[in-house]
């Protein structure tokens, strides 16, 4: 199966050549990952006493990271699935990044649940003795279903490219990579029948993963919503979490577009138009996300339930700076930057995306921690360190390790397959896509 020679020459150097800078960056991430593994060993050896989690705050950074990474995965599924179903032409250079965000985040996220479990040796009980009444069981079933579906969808998007790389005679890669392409292409030759089957399969899977993503992240939100904790017992949490997930994933997609465009000199393919289009999408989602955030806190404040009032007072005193950053700066500033045409430069849009992504993580933090510090039955005469949560170096190390492994997996995949889909790009004339 042949592809346009210019596309092959432009999009395969990242597969053929690996610079010293790539190795240096990968090594730095590997060091952070190793520090995280050391912290995990300390936690397994000494127990959760090495973390900041105690009797009141039984969830900390780990659950925050779990919600955050799972949100990234579902947003990637929604973005890639919707763009594919609607046949949006400008999606072609960036859709693979969205697909990779989905799968990589979905692989990393559940590990933070493992870090939070005290008895990892009993983990298999979730599978052999599940209780269907438990929302945790719903989450396990939902995540496993989503993981399988997203892997299939990602692989379907790779088959054509593997066939193109298999048949590219001038591809300068080791023999093991060529053999890998022959195996993974599944004998695809680009016949009309094969293209029809593959196209139908991708369309069906894109629709399925959109539905799965909404259902699964709603299930995750219900784990909070069905509990009688102040701040969590809310019917709005399902759609609120889904919108927040898309908000964070859109921000991450913009950041990855900027990184790969800069490193691999893809300015011809990932243009300002792509940044503006995804940036406008970020702004629209910010408006919805801001509306849900306002509605959630307004109803809690106006209802004047004692524990909700105590929680809101805590947010506006102890967590004031985090609350303002997550729910004001993180929503309004990206919207302002992108809403005005004169501010819509590629660096500005990328900065706006970084602010949105960080604000969403902080939002997850102030959803989890202040609530657990405000129990219905407070413990009397106990030391403040047991009531107030402060993450330790172990939790920080494992958090940074999660970010590092995300980056490492993206870097490794970029050495196996093009980060911009060759098969997608050759379907239409490049000038039509990028004009």
The 8 nearest C-alpha neighbors of each residue, nearest first, counted from 0:
[[1, 163, 188, 166, 162, 189, 2, 187],
 [2, 0, 163, 166, 3, 167, 162, 4],
 [3, 1, 4, 163, 0, 7, 425, 6],
 [2, 4, 6, 5, 7, 425, 1, 421],
 [5, 3, 7, 6, 8, 2, 1, 9],
 [6, 4, 8, 7, 3, 9, 10, 2],
 [5, 7, 9, 3, 4, 8, 10, 421],
 [6, 8, 4, 10, 5, 9, 11, 3],
 [9, 7, 5, 6, 10, 11, 4, 12],
 [8, 10, 6, 7, 11, 5, 12, 265],
 [9, 11, 7, 8, 6, 12, 417, 13],
 [10, 12, 14, 13, 7, 8, 9, 417],
 [13, 11, 15, 14, 16, 10, 9, 8],
 [12, 14, 11, 15, 16, 414, 413, 263],
 [15, 13, 414, 11, 12, 16, 415, 413],
 [14, 16, 12, 172, 13, 171, 11, 17],
 [17, 15, 13, 12, 14, 18, 172, 414],
 [16, 18, 21, 19, 15, 13, 14, 22],
 [19, 17, 21, 20, 16, 22, 23, 13],
 [20, 18, 22, 21, 23, 17, 24, 25],
 [19, 21, 23, 18, 22, 24, 17, 25],
 [22, 20, 18, 24, 19, 23, 25, 17],
 [23, 21, 25, 19, 20, 24, 26, 18],
 [22, 24, 20, 26, 21, 25, 19, 27],
 [25, 23, 27, 21, 26, 22, 20, 28],
 [24, 26, 22, 28, 23, 27, 21, 29],
 [27, 25, 29, 23, 24, 28, 22, 30],
 [28, 26, 30, 24, 29, 25, 23, 31],
 [27, 29, 403, 31, 25, 26, 30, 32],
 [28, 30, 26, 32, 27, 31, 25, 33],
 [29, 31, 33, 27, 32, 28, 26, 34],
 [32, 30, 34, 28, 33, 29, 400, 35],
 [31, 33, 400, 29, 35, 30, 34, 403],
 [32, 34, 36, 30, 35, 31, 29, 37],
 [35, 33, 37, 31, 36, 32, 38, 30],
 [34, 36, 397, 396, 38, 32, 400, 33],
 [37, 35, 39, 33, 38, 34, 40, 32],
 [36, 38, 34, 40, 35, 39, 33, 41],
 [37, 39, 393, 35, 41, 36, 40, 42],
 [40, 38, 36, 42, 41, 37, 43, 35],
 [41, 39, 37, 43, 42, 38, 44, 36],
 [42, 40, 38, 44, 39, 43, 45, 37],
 [41, 43, 46, 39, 45, 40, 44, 47],
 [44, 42, 40, 46, 41, 45, 39, 47],
 [43, 45, 41, 42, 46, 40, 39, 47],
 [46, 44, 42, 43, 41, 48, 49, 47],
 [45, 47, 42, 48, 43, 44, 49, 117],
 [46, 48, 49, 50, 42, 45, 52, 117],
 [47, 49, 50, 46, 45, 51, 52, 42],
 [50, 48, 47, 42, 46, 51, 45, 393],
 [51, 49, 47, 48, 391, 52, 394, 393],
 [50, 52, 390, 389, 391, 388, 53, 49],
 [51, 53, 57, 56, 50, 59, 58, 388],
 [54, 52, 56, 57, 385, 55, 51, 386],
 [53, 55, 56, 57, 385, 52, 386, 378],
 [56, 54, 53, 386, 57, 371, 372, 385],
 [57, 55, 371, 53, 58, 52, 54, 372],
 [56, 58, 52, 53, 55, 54, 59, 371],
 [59, 57, 56, 62, 52, 61, 60, 115],
 [58, 60, 61, 62, 52, 63, 368, 57],
 [61, 59, 63, 62, 64, 394, 390, 58],
 [60, 62, 111, 64, 63, 59, 65, 115],
 [61, 63, 65, 64, 60, 59, 58, 66],
 [62, 64, 60, 66, 61, 65, 364, 363],
 [65, 63, 67, 61, 62, 66, 60, 68],
 [64, 66, 108, 62, 68, 67, 111, 63],
 [67, 65, 69, 63, 64, 68, 70, 62],
 [66, 68, 64, 70, 65, 69, 63, 360],
 [69, 67, 108, 71, 104, 70, 65, 66],
 [70, 68, 72, 66, 71, 67, 108, 105],
 [69, 71, 244, 67, 73, 68, 72, 66],
 [72, 70, 248, 68, 74, 69, 73, 244],
 [101, 73, 71, 104, 69, 75, 105, 70],
 [74, 72, 212, 76, 70, 75, 71, 77],
 [73, 75, 245, 248, 77, 71, 244, 76],
 [74, 76, 101, 97, 78, 72, 73, 77],
 [77, 75, 73, 74, 79, 101, 78, 80],
 [76, 78, 74, 209, 80, 75, 79, 81],
 [77, 79, 75, 81, 80, 76, 74, 82],
 [80, 78, 82, 76, 94, 97, 81, 77],
 [81, 79, 205, 77, 83, 78, 82, 76],
 [80, 82, 84, 83, 78, 79, 77, 85],
 [81, 83, 79, 85, 87, 80, 84, 86],
 [84, 82, 86, 80, 81, 85, 79, 87],
 [85, 83, 81, 86, 82, 80, 202, 205],
 [84, 86, 82, 87, 83, 81, 80, 88],
 [87, 85, 83, 84, 88, 82, 90, 81],
 [88, 86, 85, 82, 90, 89, 83, 91],
 [87, 89, 90, 432, 86, 91, 427, 82],
 [88, 90, 91, 432, 87, 273, 433, 92],
 [91, 89, 88, 94, 93, 87, 92, 82],
 [90, 92, 89, 93, 423, 94, 424, 88],
 [93, 91, 419, 90, 94, 269, 268, 420],
 [94, 92, 96, 95, 90, 91, 419, 97],
 [93, 95, 97, 96, 90, 79, 91, 92],
 [96, 94, 98, 97, 93, 99, 419, 420],
 [95, 97, 99, 98, 94, 93, 100, 418],
 [96, 98, 75, 100, 94, 95, 99, 79],
 [97, 99, 95, 101, 96, 100, 75, 79],
 [98, 100, 96, 101, 102, 97, 103, 95],
 [101, 99, 97, 98, 103, 75, 102, 104],
 [72, 102, 100, 75, 98, 99, 76, 104],
 [101, 103, 105, 99, 104, 100, 149, 106],
 [104, 102, 106, 105, 100, 101, 99, 107],
 [105, 103, 72, 107, 68, 106, 102, 101],
 [104, 106, 102, 72, 103, 108, 107, 69],
 [105, 107, 103, 104, 108, 102, 109, 146],
 [108, 106, 104, 105, 110, 109, 103, 401],
 [107, 109, 65, 68, 110, 105, 69, 104],
 [110, 108, 112, 111, 107, 65, 106, 113],
 [111, 109, 113, 112, 108, 107, 114, 65],
 [112, 110, 114, 61, 113, 109, 65, 108],
 [111, 113, 115, 109, 110, 114, 116, 65],
 [112, 114, 110, 116, 111, 115, 109, 119],
 [115, 113, 111, 112, 116, 110, 61, 39],
 [114, 116, 112, 113, 61, 111, 117, 58],
 [117, 115, 113, 114, 118, 119, 112, 122],
 [116, 118, 119, 115, 47, 46, 114, 113],
 [119, 117, 120, 121, 116, 122, 113, 43],
 [118, 120, 122, 121, 116, 117, 113, 114],
 [119, 121, 118, 122, 123, 117, 124, 116],
 [122, 120, 119, 123, 124, 118, 125, 117],
 [123, 121, 119, 124, 120, 125, 118, 126],
 [122, 124, 125, 126, 121, 127, 120, 128],
 [123, 125, 127, 128, 126, 122, 121, 129],
 [126, 124, 129, 123, 128, 122, 127, 136],
 [125, 127, 124, 123, 129, 128, 122, 136],
 [126, 128, 124, 125, 129, 123, 122, 130],
 [129, 127, 124, 125, 126, 130, 123, 131],
 [130, 128, 125, 126, 127, 136, 131, 124],
 [131, 129, 132, 133, 136, 128, 125, 135],
 [130, 132, 133, 136, 129, 137, 134, 135],
 [133, 131, 130, 134, 136, 137, 135, 129],
 [132, 134, 135, 131, 136, 130, 137, 129],
 [133, 135, 137, 136, 222, 138, 132, 218],
 [136, 134, 138, 133, 137, 139, 222, 219],
 [137, 135, 139, 138, 134, 133, 131, 129],
 [138, 136, 134, 140, 135, 139, 141, 133],
 [137, 139, 135, 141, 136, 140, 142, 134],
 [140, 138, 136, 142, 141, 137, 143, 135],
 [141, 139, 137, 143, 138, 142, 144, 136],
 [140, 142, 138, 144, 215, 139, 143, 137],
 [143, 141, 145, 139, 144, 140, 138, 146],
 [142, 144, 146, 140, 145, 141, 139, 147],
 [145, 143, 141, 147, 142, 146, 140, 148],
 [144, 146, 142, 148, 143, 147, 149, 141],
 [145, 147, 143, 149, 144, 148, 142, 150],
 [146, 148, 150, 144, 145, 149, 151, 143],
 [149, 147, 145, 151, 146, 150, 144, 152],
 [148, 150, 152, 146, 151, 147, 145, 153],
 [151, 149, 153, 147, 152, 148, 154, 146],
 [150, 152, 154, 148, 149, 153, 155, 147],
 [151, 153, 149, 155, 150, 154, 204, 148],
 [154, 152, 150, 156, 155, 151, 149, 98],
 [153, 155, 157, 151, 156, 152, 150, 158],
 [156, 154, 152, 157, 153, 158, 151, 201],
 [155, 157, 153, 154, 158, 152, 159, 201],
 [158, 156, 154, 160, 155, 159, 161, 153],
 [159, 157, 184, 161, 160, 155, 156, 162],
 [160, 158, 162, 161, 157, 422, 163, 184],
 [159, 161, 163, 162, 157, 158, 422, 421],
 [160, 162, 184, 180, 164, 158, 163, 159],
 [163, 161, 165, 184, 159, 160, 164, 187],
 [162, 164, 160, 0, 166, 165, 161, 1],
 [165, 163, 167, 161, 166, 162, 160, 180],
 [164, 166, 162, 180, 163, 167, 181, 161],
 [167, 165, 163, 164, 0, 168, 162, 1],
 [168, 166, 164, 170, 169, 165, 163, 1],
 [167, 169, 170, 166, 165, 164, 171, 163],
 [170, 168, 167, 171, 166, 172, 8, 164],
 [169, 171, 168, 167, 172, 164, 15, 11],
 [172, 170, 15, 169, 173, 168, 16, 14],
 [171, 173, 15, 170, 176, 174, 177, 14],
 [174, 172, 175, 176, 177, 171, 15, 178],
 [173, 175, 177, 176, 178, 172, 179, 171],
 [174, 176, 178, 177, 173, 179, 172, 180],
 [175, 177, 179, 178, 174, 173, 180, 172],
 [178, 176, 174, 180, 179, 175, 165, 181],
 [177, 179, 175, 181, 176, 180, 174, 182],
 [178, 180, 176, 182, 177, 181, 183, 175],
 [179, 181, 177, 161, 183, 165, 178, 182],
 [182, 180, 178, 179, 184, 183, 165, 177],
 [181, 183, 179, 180, 184, 185, 178, 186],
 [182, 184, 180, 185, 181, 179, 161, 158],
 [183, 185, 162, 158, 161, 186, 181, 187],
 [186, 184, 183, 187, 182, 181, 158, 162],
 [185, 187, 184, 188, 181, 162, 182, 183],
 [186, 188, 185, 184, 189, 162, 159, 193],
 [189, 187, 0, 190, 186, 162, 193, 159],
 [188, 190, 187, 194, 193, 0, 191, 159],
 [191, 189, 193, 192, 188, 194, 187, 195],
 [190, 192, 194, 193, 195, 189, 196, 188],
 [191, 193, 195, 190, 194, 196, 189, 197],
 [194, 192, 196, 190, 195, 191, 197, 189],
 [193, 195, 197, 191, 192, 196, 198, 189],
 [194, 196, 198, 192, 193, 197, 199, 191],
 [197, 195, 193, 199, 198, 194, 200, 192],
 [196, 198, 200, 194, 199, 195, 193, 201],
 [199, 197, 195, 201, 200, 196, 194, 202],
 [198, 200, 202, 196, 201, 197, 195, 203],
 [201, 199, 197, 203, 198, 202, 204, 196],
 [200, 202, 204, 198, 199, 203, 205, 197],
 [201, 203, 199, 205, 200, 204, 198, 206],
 [204, 202, 200, 206, 201, 205, 199, 207],
 [203, 205, 207, 201, 206, 202, 152, 208],
 [206, 204, 80, 202, 208, 207, 203, 201],
 [207, 205, 209, 203, 204, 208, 202, 80],
 [208, 206, 204, 210, 205, 209, 211, 203],
 [207, 209, 211, 205, 210, 206, 212, 204],
 [210, 208, 77, 212, 206, 207, 211, 80],
 [209, 211, 207, 213, 208, 212, 214, 206],
 [210, 212, 208, 214, 209, 213, 215, 207],
 [211, 213, 73, 209, 215, 210, 214, 208],
 [214, 212, 210, 211, 216, 215, 217, 209],
 [215, 213, 211, 217, 212, 216, 218, 210],
 [216, 214, 218, 212, 141, 217, 213, 211],
 [215, 217, 219, 218, 213, 214, 212, 220],
 [216, 218, 237, 220, 214, 219, 215, 213],
 [219, 217, 221, 215, 216, 220, 214, 138],
 [218, 220, 216, 217, 222, 221, 138, 215],
 [221, 219, 217, 237, 218, 222, 223, 236],
 [222, 220, 224, 218, 223, 219, 225, 217],
 [223, 221, 219, 220, 134, 224, 225, 218],
 [224, 222, 221, 231, 220, 226, 225, 232],
 [223, 225, 221, 232, 231, 233, 226, 222],
 [226, 224, 221, 223, 222, 232, 227, 231],
 [227, 225, 224, 228, 223, 232, 231, 222],
 [228, 226, 232, 229, 225, 231, 224, 223],
 [227, 229, 231, 226, 232, 230, 370, 374],
 [230, 228, 307, 231, 306, 370, 232, 227],
 [229, 231, 232, 307, 228, 370, 310, 233],
 [232, 230, 224, 223, 228, 229, 233, 226],
 [233, 231, 224, 227, 226, 225, 230, 228],
 [232, 234, 224, 235, 231, 236, 230, 225],
 [235, 233, 236, 224, 232, 237, 221, 225],
 [234, 236, 233, 237, 239, 238, 295, 291],
 [235, 237, 239, 220, 234, 240, 238, 233],
 [238, 236, 217, 220, 239, 240, 235, 241],
 [239, 237, 241, 240, 236, 242, 235, 217],
 [240, 238, 236, 242, 237, 241, 291, 235],
 [241, 239, 243, 238, 237, 242, 236, 244],
 [240, 242, 238, 244, 243, 239, 216, 245],
 [243, 241, 245, 239, 244, 240, 288, 238],
 [244, 242, 246, 240, 241, 245, 288, 239],
 [243, 245, 70, 241, 74, 247, 246, 242],
 [244, 246, 74, 248, 242, 243, 247, 249],
 [247, 245, 243, 249, 244, 248, 284, 242],
 [246, 248, 356, 250, 244, 249, 245, 359],
 [249, 247, 71, 74, 251, 245, 250, 246],
 [248, 250, 252, 246, 251, 247, 245, 281],
 [249, 251, 352, 247, 253, 248, 252, 356],
 [252, 250, 248, 254, 253, 249, 255, 247],
 [251, 253, 249, 255, 250, 254, 248, 256],
 [252, 254, 256, 250, 251, 255, 349, 257],
 [253, 255, 251, 257, 256, 252, 349, 258],
 [256, 254, 258, 252, 257, 253, 259, 251],
 [257, 255, 253, 254, 259, 258, 260, 252],
 [256, 258, 260, 254, 255, 259, 261, 253],
 [259, 257, 255, 261, 260, 256, 262, 254],
 [260, 258, 262, 261, 256, 263, 257, 255],
 [259, 261, 265, 257, 264, 258, 263, 262],
 [260, 262, 258, 259, 264, 263, 257, 265],
 [261, 263, 259, 264, 260, 258, 265, 257],
 [262, 264, 265, 259, 260, 261, 13, 12],
 [265, 263, 260, 261, 266, 262, 259, 267],
 [264, 266, 260, 267, 268, 263, 269, 261],
 [267, 265, 269, 268, 264, 270, 260, 261],
 [268, 266, 265, 269, 270, 264, 433, 260],
 [267, 269, 265, 266, 270, 92, 433, 429],
 [270, 268, 266, 265, 267, 273, 92, 260],
 [271, 269, 272, 273, 266, 268, 267, 274],
 [270, 272, 274, 273, 275, 345, 269, 344],
 [271, 273, 275, 270, 274, 276, 433, 269],
 [274, 272, 276, 271, 275, 270, 277, 269],
 [273, 275, 271, 277, 272, 276, 278, 345],
 [274, 276, 278, 272, 273, 277, 279, 271],
 [277, 275, 273, 279, 278, 274, 272, 280],
 [276, 278, 280, 274, 279, 275, 273, 281],
 [279, 277, 275, 281, 280, 276, 274, 282],
 [280, 278, 282, 276, 281, 277, 275, 283],
 [279, 281, 277, 283, 278, 282, 284, 276],
 [282, 280, 278, 284, 279, 283, 285, 249],
 [281, 283, 334, 285, 279, 280, 284, 278],
 [284, 282, 280, 286, 285, 281, 279, 287],
 [283, 285, 287, 281, 286, 282, 246, 288],
 [286, 284, 288, 282, 283, 287, 330, 289],
 [285, 287, 289, 283, 284, 288, 290, 282],
 [288, 286, 290, 284, 289, 285, 291, 283],
 [287, 289, 285, 291, 290, 286, 242, 284],
 [290, 288, 292, 286, 287, 291, 285, 293],
 [289, 291, 287, 293, 288, 292, 294, 286],
 [292, 290, 294, 288, 293, 289, 239, 295],
 [291, 293, 289, 295, 290, 294, 288, 296],
 [292, 294, 290, 296, 291, 295, 297, 289],
 [295, 293, 291, 297, 292, 296, 290, 298],
 [294, 296, 292, 293, 297, 298, 291, 299],
 [295, 297, 299, 293, 298, 294, 300, 292],
 [298, 296, 294, 300, 299, 295, 293, 301],
 [297, 299, 301, 300, 296, 295, 302, 294],
 [298, 300, 296, 302, 297, 301, 307, 295],
 [299, 301, 297, 298, 302, 303, 296, 308],
 [302, 300, 298, 303, 299, 297, 304, 296],
 [301, 303, 299, 300, 304, 298, 297, 307],
 [304, 302, 301, 300, 308, 305, 299, 307],
 [305, 303, 307, 302, 306, 308, 299, 300],
 [304, 306, 308, 307, 303, 309, 310, 302],
 [307, 305, 309, 308, 304, 229, 310, 375],
 [308, 306, 310, 229, 304, 309, 305, 299],
 [307, 309, 311, 305, 306, 310, 303, 304],
 [310, 308, 306, 312, 307, 311, 313, 305],
 [309, 311, 307, 313, 308, 312, 306, 314],
 [312, 310, 314, 308, 313, 309, 307, 315],
 [311, 313, 309, 315, 310, 314, 308, 316],
 [314, 312, 310, 316, 311, 317, 315, 309],
 [313, 315, 318, 311, 312, 316, 319, 317],
 [316, 314, 319, 312, 313, 318, 311, 317],
 [315, 317, 319, 313, 314, 318, 312, 320],
 [316, 318, 313, 319, 314, 315, 320, 312],
 [319, 317, 314, 321, 316, 320, 322, 315],
 [318, 320, 315, 316, 322, 321, 314, 317],
 [321, 319, 323, 322, 318, 324, 315, 317],
 [320, 322, 324, 318, 323, 319, 325, 361],
 [321, 323, 319, 325, 320, 324, 326, 318],
 [324, 322, 327, 320, 326, 321, 325, 319],
 [323, 325, 328, 321, 322, 327, 329, 326],
 [326, 324, 358, 329, 362, 322, 323, 361],
 [325, 327, 323, 324, 322, 329, 330, 328],
 [328, 326, 323, 330, 329, 324, 331, 325],
 [327, 329, 324, 332, 331, 330, 326, 325],
 [330, 328, 358, 355, 325, 327, 324, 354],
 [329, 331, 327, 328, 285, 332, 326, 333],
 [330, 332, 334, 328, 327, 333, 329, 335],
 [331, 333, 335, 328, 334, 330, 329, 336],
 [334, 332, 351, 336, 335, 331, 330, 337],
 [335, 333, 282, 331, 332, 337, 336, 338],
 [334, 336, 332, 338, 333, 337, 331, 339],
 [337, 335, 333, 334, 342, 338, 332, 339],
 [336, 338, 334, 343, 335, 339, 333, 278],
 [339, 337, 335, 334, 336, 340, 282, 279],
 [338, 340, 337, 341, 342, 336, 335, 343],
 [341, 339, 343, 342, 338, 337, 344, 336],
 [340, 342, 343, 339, 344, 337, 336, 338],
 [343, 341, 340, 336, 339, 344, 337, 347],
 [344, 342, 340, 337, 341, 348, 347, 345],
 [343, 345, 347, 346, 342, 348, 271, 341],
 [344, 346, 348, 347, 349, 271, 274, 343],
 [347, 345, 349, 348, 344, 350, 257, 343],
 [348, 346, 350, 344, 349, 345, 351, 343],
 [347, 349, 351, 345, 350, 346, 344, 343],
 [348, 350, 352, 346, 351, 347, 254, 253],
 [351, 349, 353, 347, 352, 348, 346, 354],
 [352, 350, 333, 348, 354, 349, 353, 347],
 [351, 353, 250, 349, 355, 350, 354, 356],
 [352, 354, 350, 356, 355, 351, 357, 349],
 [353, 355, 351, 357, 352, 356, 329, 358],
 [356, 354, 329, 352, 358, 353, 357, 359],
 [357, 355, 247, 353, 359, 358, 354, 250],
 [356, 358, 360, 354, 359, 355, 353, 361],
 [359, 357, 325, 329, 361, 355, 360, 356],
 [358, 360, 362, 356, 361, 357, 355, 247],
 [359, 361, 363, 357, 362, 358, 67, 364],
 [362, 360, 364, 358, 363, 359, 325, 365],
 [363, 361, 359, 325, 365, 364, 360, 358],
 [362, 364, 366, 360, 361, 365, 63, 359],
 [363, 365, 361, 362, 367, 366, 63, 368],
 [366, 364, 362, 367, 363, 368, 369, 361],
 [365, 367, 363, 364, 368, 362, 369, 370],
 [366, 368, 364, 365, 370, 369, 363, 371],
 [367, 369, 371, 370, 365, 364, 366, 372],
 [370, 368, 372, 371, 365, 367, 373, 366],
 [371, 369, 373, 372, 368, 367, 229, 230],
 [372, 370, 56, 368, 373, 369, 55, 374],
 [371, 373, 369, 370, 56, 386, 374, 55],
 [372, 374, 370, 371, 369, 310, 375, 229],
 [375, 373, 376, 377, 371, 372, 370, 228],
 [374, 376, 377, 373, 306, 228, 229, 227],
 [375, 377, 374, 378, 373, 379, 55, 306],
 [378, 376, 374, 375, 379, 373, 55, 372],
 [377, 379, 376, 381, 380, 386, 55, 374],
 [380, 378, 381, 377, 376, 382, 386, 383],
 [381, 379, 378, 382, 383, 377, 386, 385],
 [380, 382, 379, 383, 378, 385, 386, 384],
 [381, 383, 384, 385, 380, 386, 379, 387],
 [384, 382, 386, 385, 387, 381, 388, 380],
 [385, 383, 387, 382, 386, 388, 389, 53],
 [386, 384, 383, 53, 382, 387, 54, 55],
 [387, 385, 383, 384, 55, 372, 388, 56],
 [388, 386, 384, 383, 385, 372, 389, 56],
 [387, 389, 51, 56, 386, 52, 390, 384],
 [388, 390, 51, 391, 387, 52, 384, 50],
 [391, 389, 51, 394, 50, 388, 392, 395],
 [392, 390, 393, 50, 394, 51, 395, 389],
 [391, 393, 395, 394, 396, 390, 50, 38],
 [394, 392, 38, 396, 391, 395, 397, 50],
 [395, 393, 397, 396, 391, 392, 390, 398],
 [394, 396, 392, 398, 393, 397, 399, 391],
 [397, 395, 35, 393, 399, 394, 398, 392],
 [396, 398, 35, 400, 394, 399, 395, 401],
 [399, 397, 395, 401, 400, 396, 394, 402],
 [398, 400, 402, 396, 401, 397, 403, 395],
 [399, 401, 32, 397, 403, 35, 398, 402],
 [402, 400, 398, 404, 399, 403, 397, 405],
 [401, 403, 405, 399, 400, 404, 406, 398],
 [404, 402, 400, 28, 406, 405, 401, 32],
 [403, 405, 407, 401, 406, 402, 408, 400],
 [406, 404, 402, 403, 408, 407, 401, 409],
 [407, 405, 403, 409, 404, 408, 410, 402],
 [408, 406, 404, 410, 409, 405, 403, 411],
 [407, 409, 411, 405, 410, 406, 404, 412],
 [408, 410, 406, 412, 407, 411, 413, 405],
 [409, 411, 407, 413, 408, 412, 406, 414],
 [412, 410, 408, 414, 413, 409, 407, 415],
 [411, 413, 415, 414, 409, 410, 408, 416],
 [412, 414, 410, 411, 416, 415, 418, 417],
 [415, 413, 14, 412, 411, 416, 13, 410],
 [416, 414, 412, 413, 14, 411, 417, 176],
 [415, 417, 413, 414, 412, 418, 14, 161],
 [418, 416, 419, 413, 420, 10, 11, 14],
 [417, 419, 413, 420, 416, 95, 96, 10],
 [420, 418, 92, 417, 95, 421, 93, 10],
 [419, 421, 423, 422, 417, 424, 418, 95],
 [422, 420, 424, 423, 160, 419, 425, 6],
 [421, 423, 425, 424, 420, 160, 159, 426],
 [424, 422, 420, 421, 426, 425, 91, 92],
 [423, 425, 421, 422, 426, 91, 420, 427],
 [426, 424, 422, 427, 423, 421, 3, 428],
 [427, 425, 424, 423, 422, 428, 429, 421],
 [428, 426, 425, 429, 424, 432, 431, 423],
 [427, 429, 431, 430, 432, 425, 426, 424],
 [428, 430, 432, 431, 427, 433, 424, 425],
 [429, 431, 433, 432, 428, 434, 427, 268],
 [432, 430, 429, 428, 434, 433, 427, 88],
 [433, 431, 429, 430, 89, 434, 88, 428],
 [432, 434, 430, 431, 429, 89, 268, 270],
 [433, 430, 431, 432, 429, 272, 270, 89]]
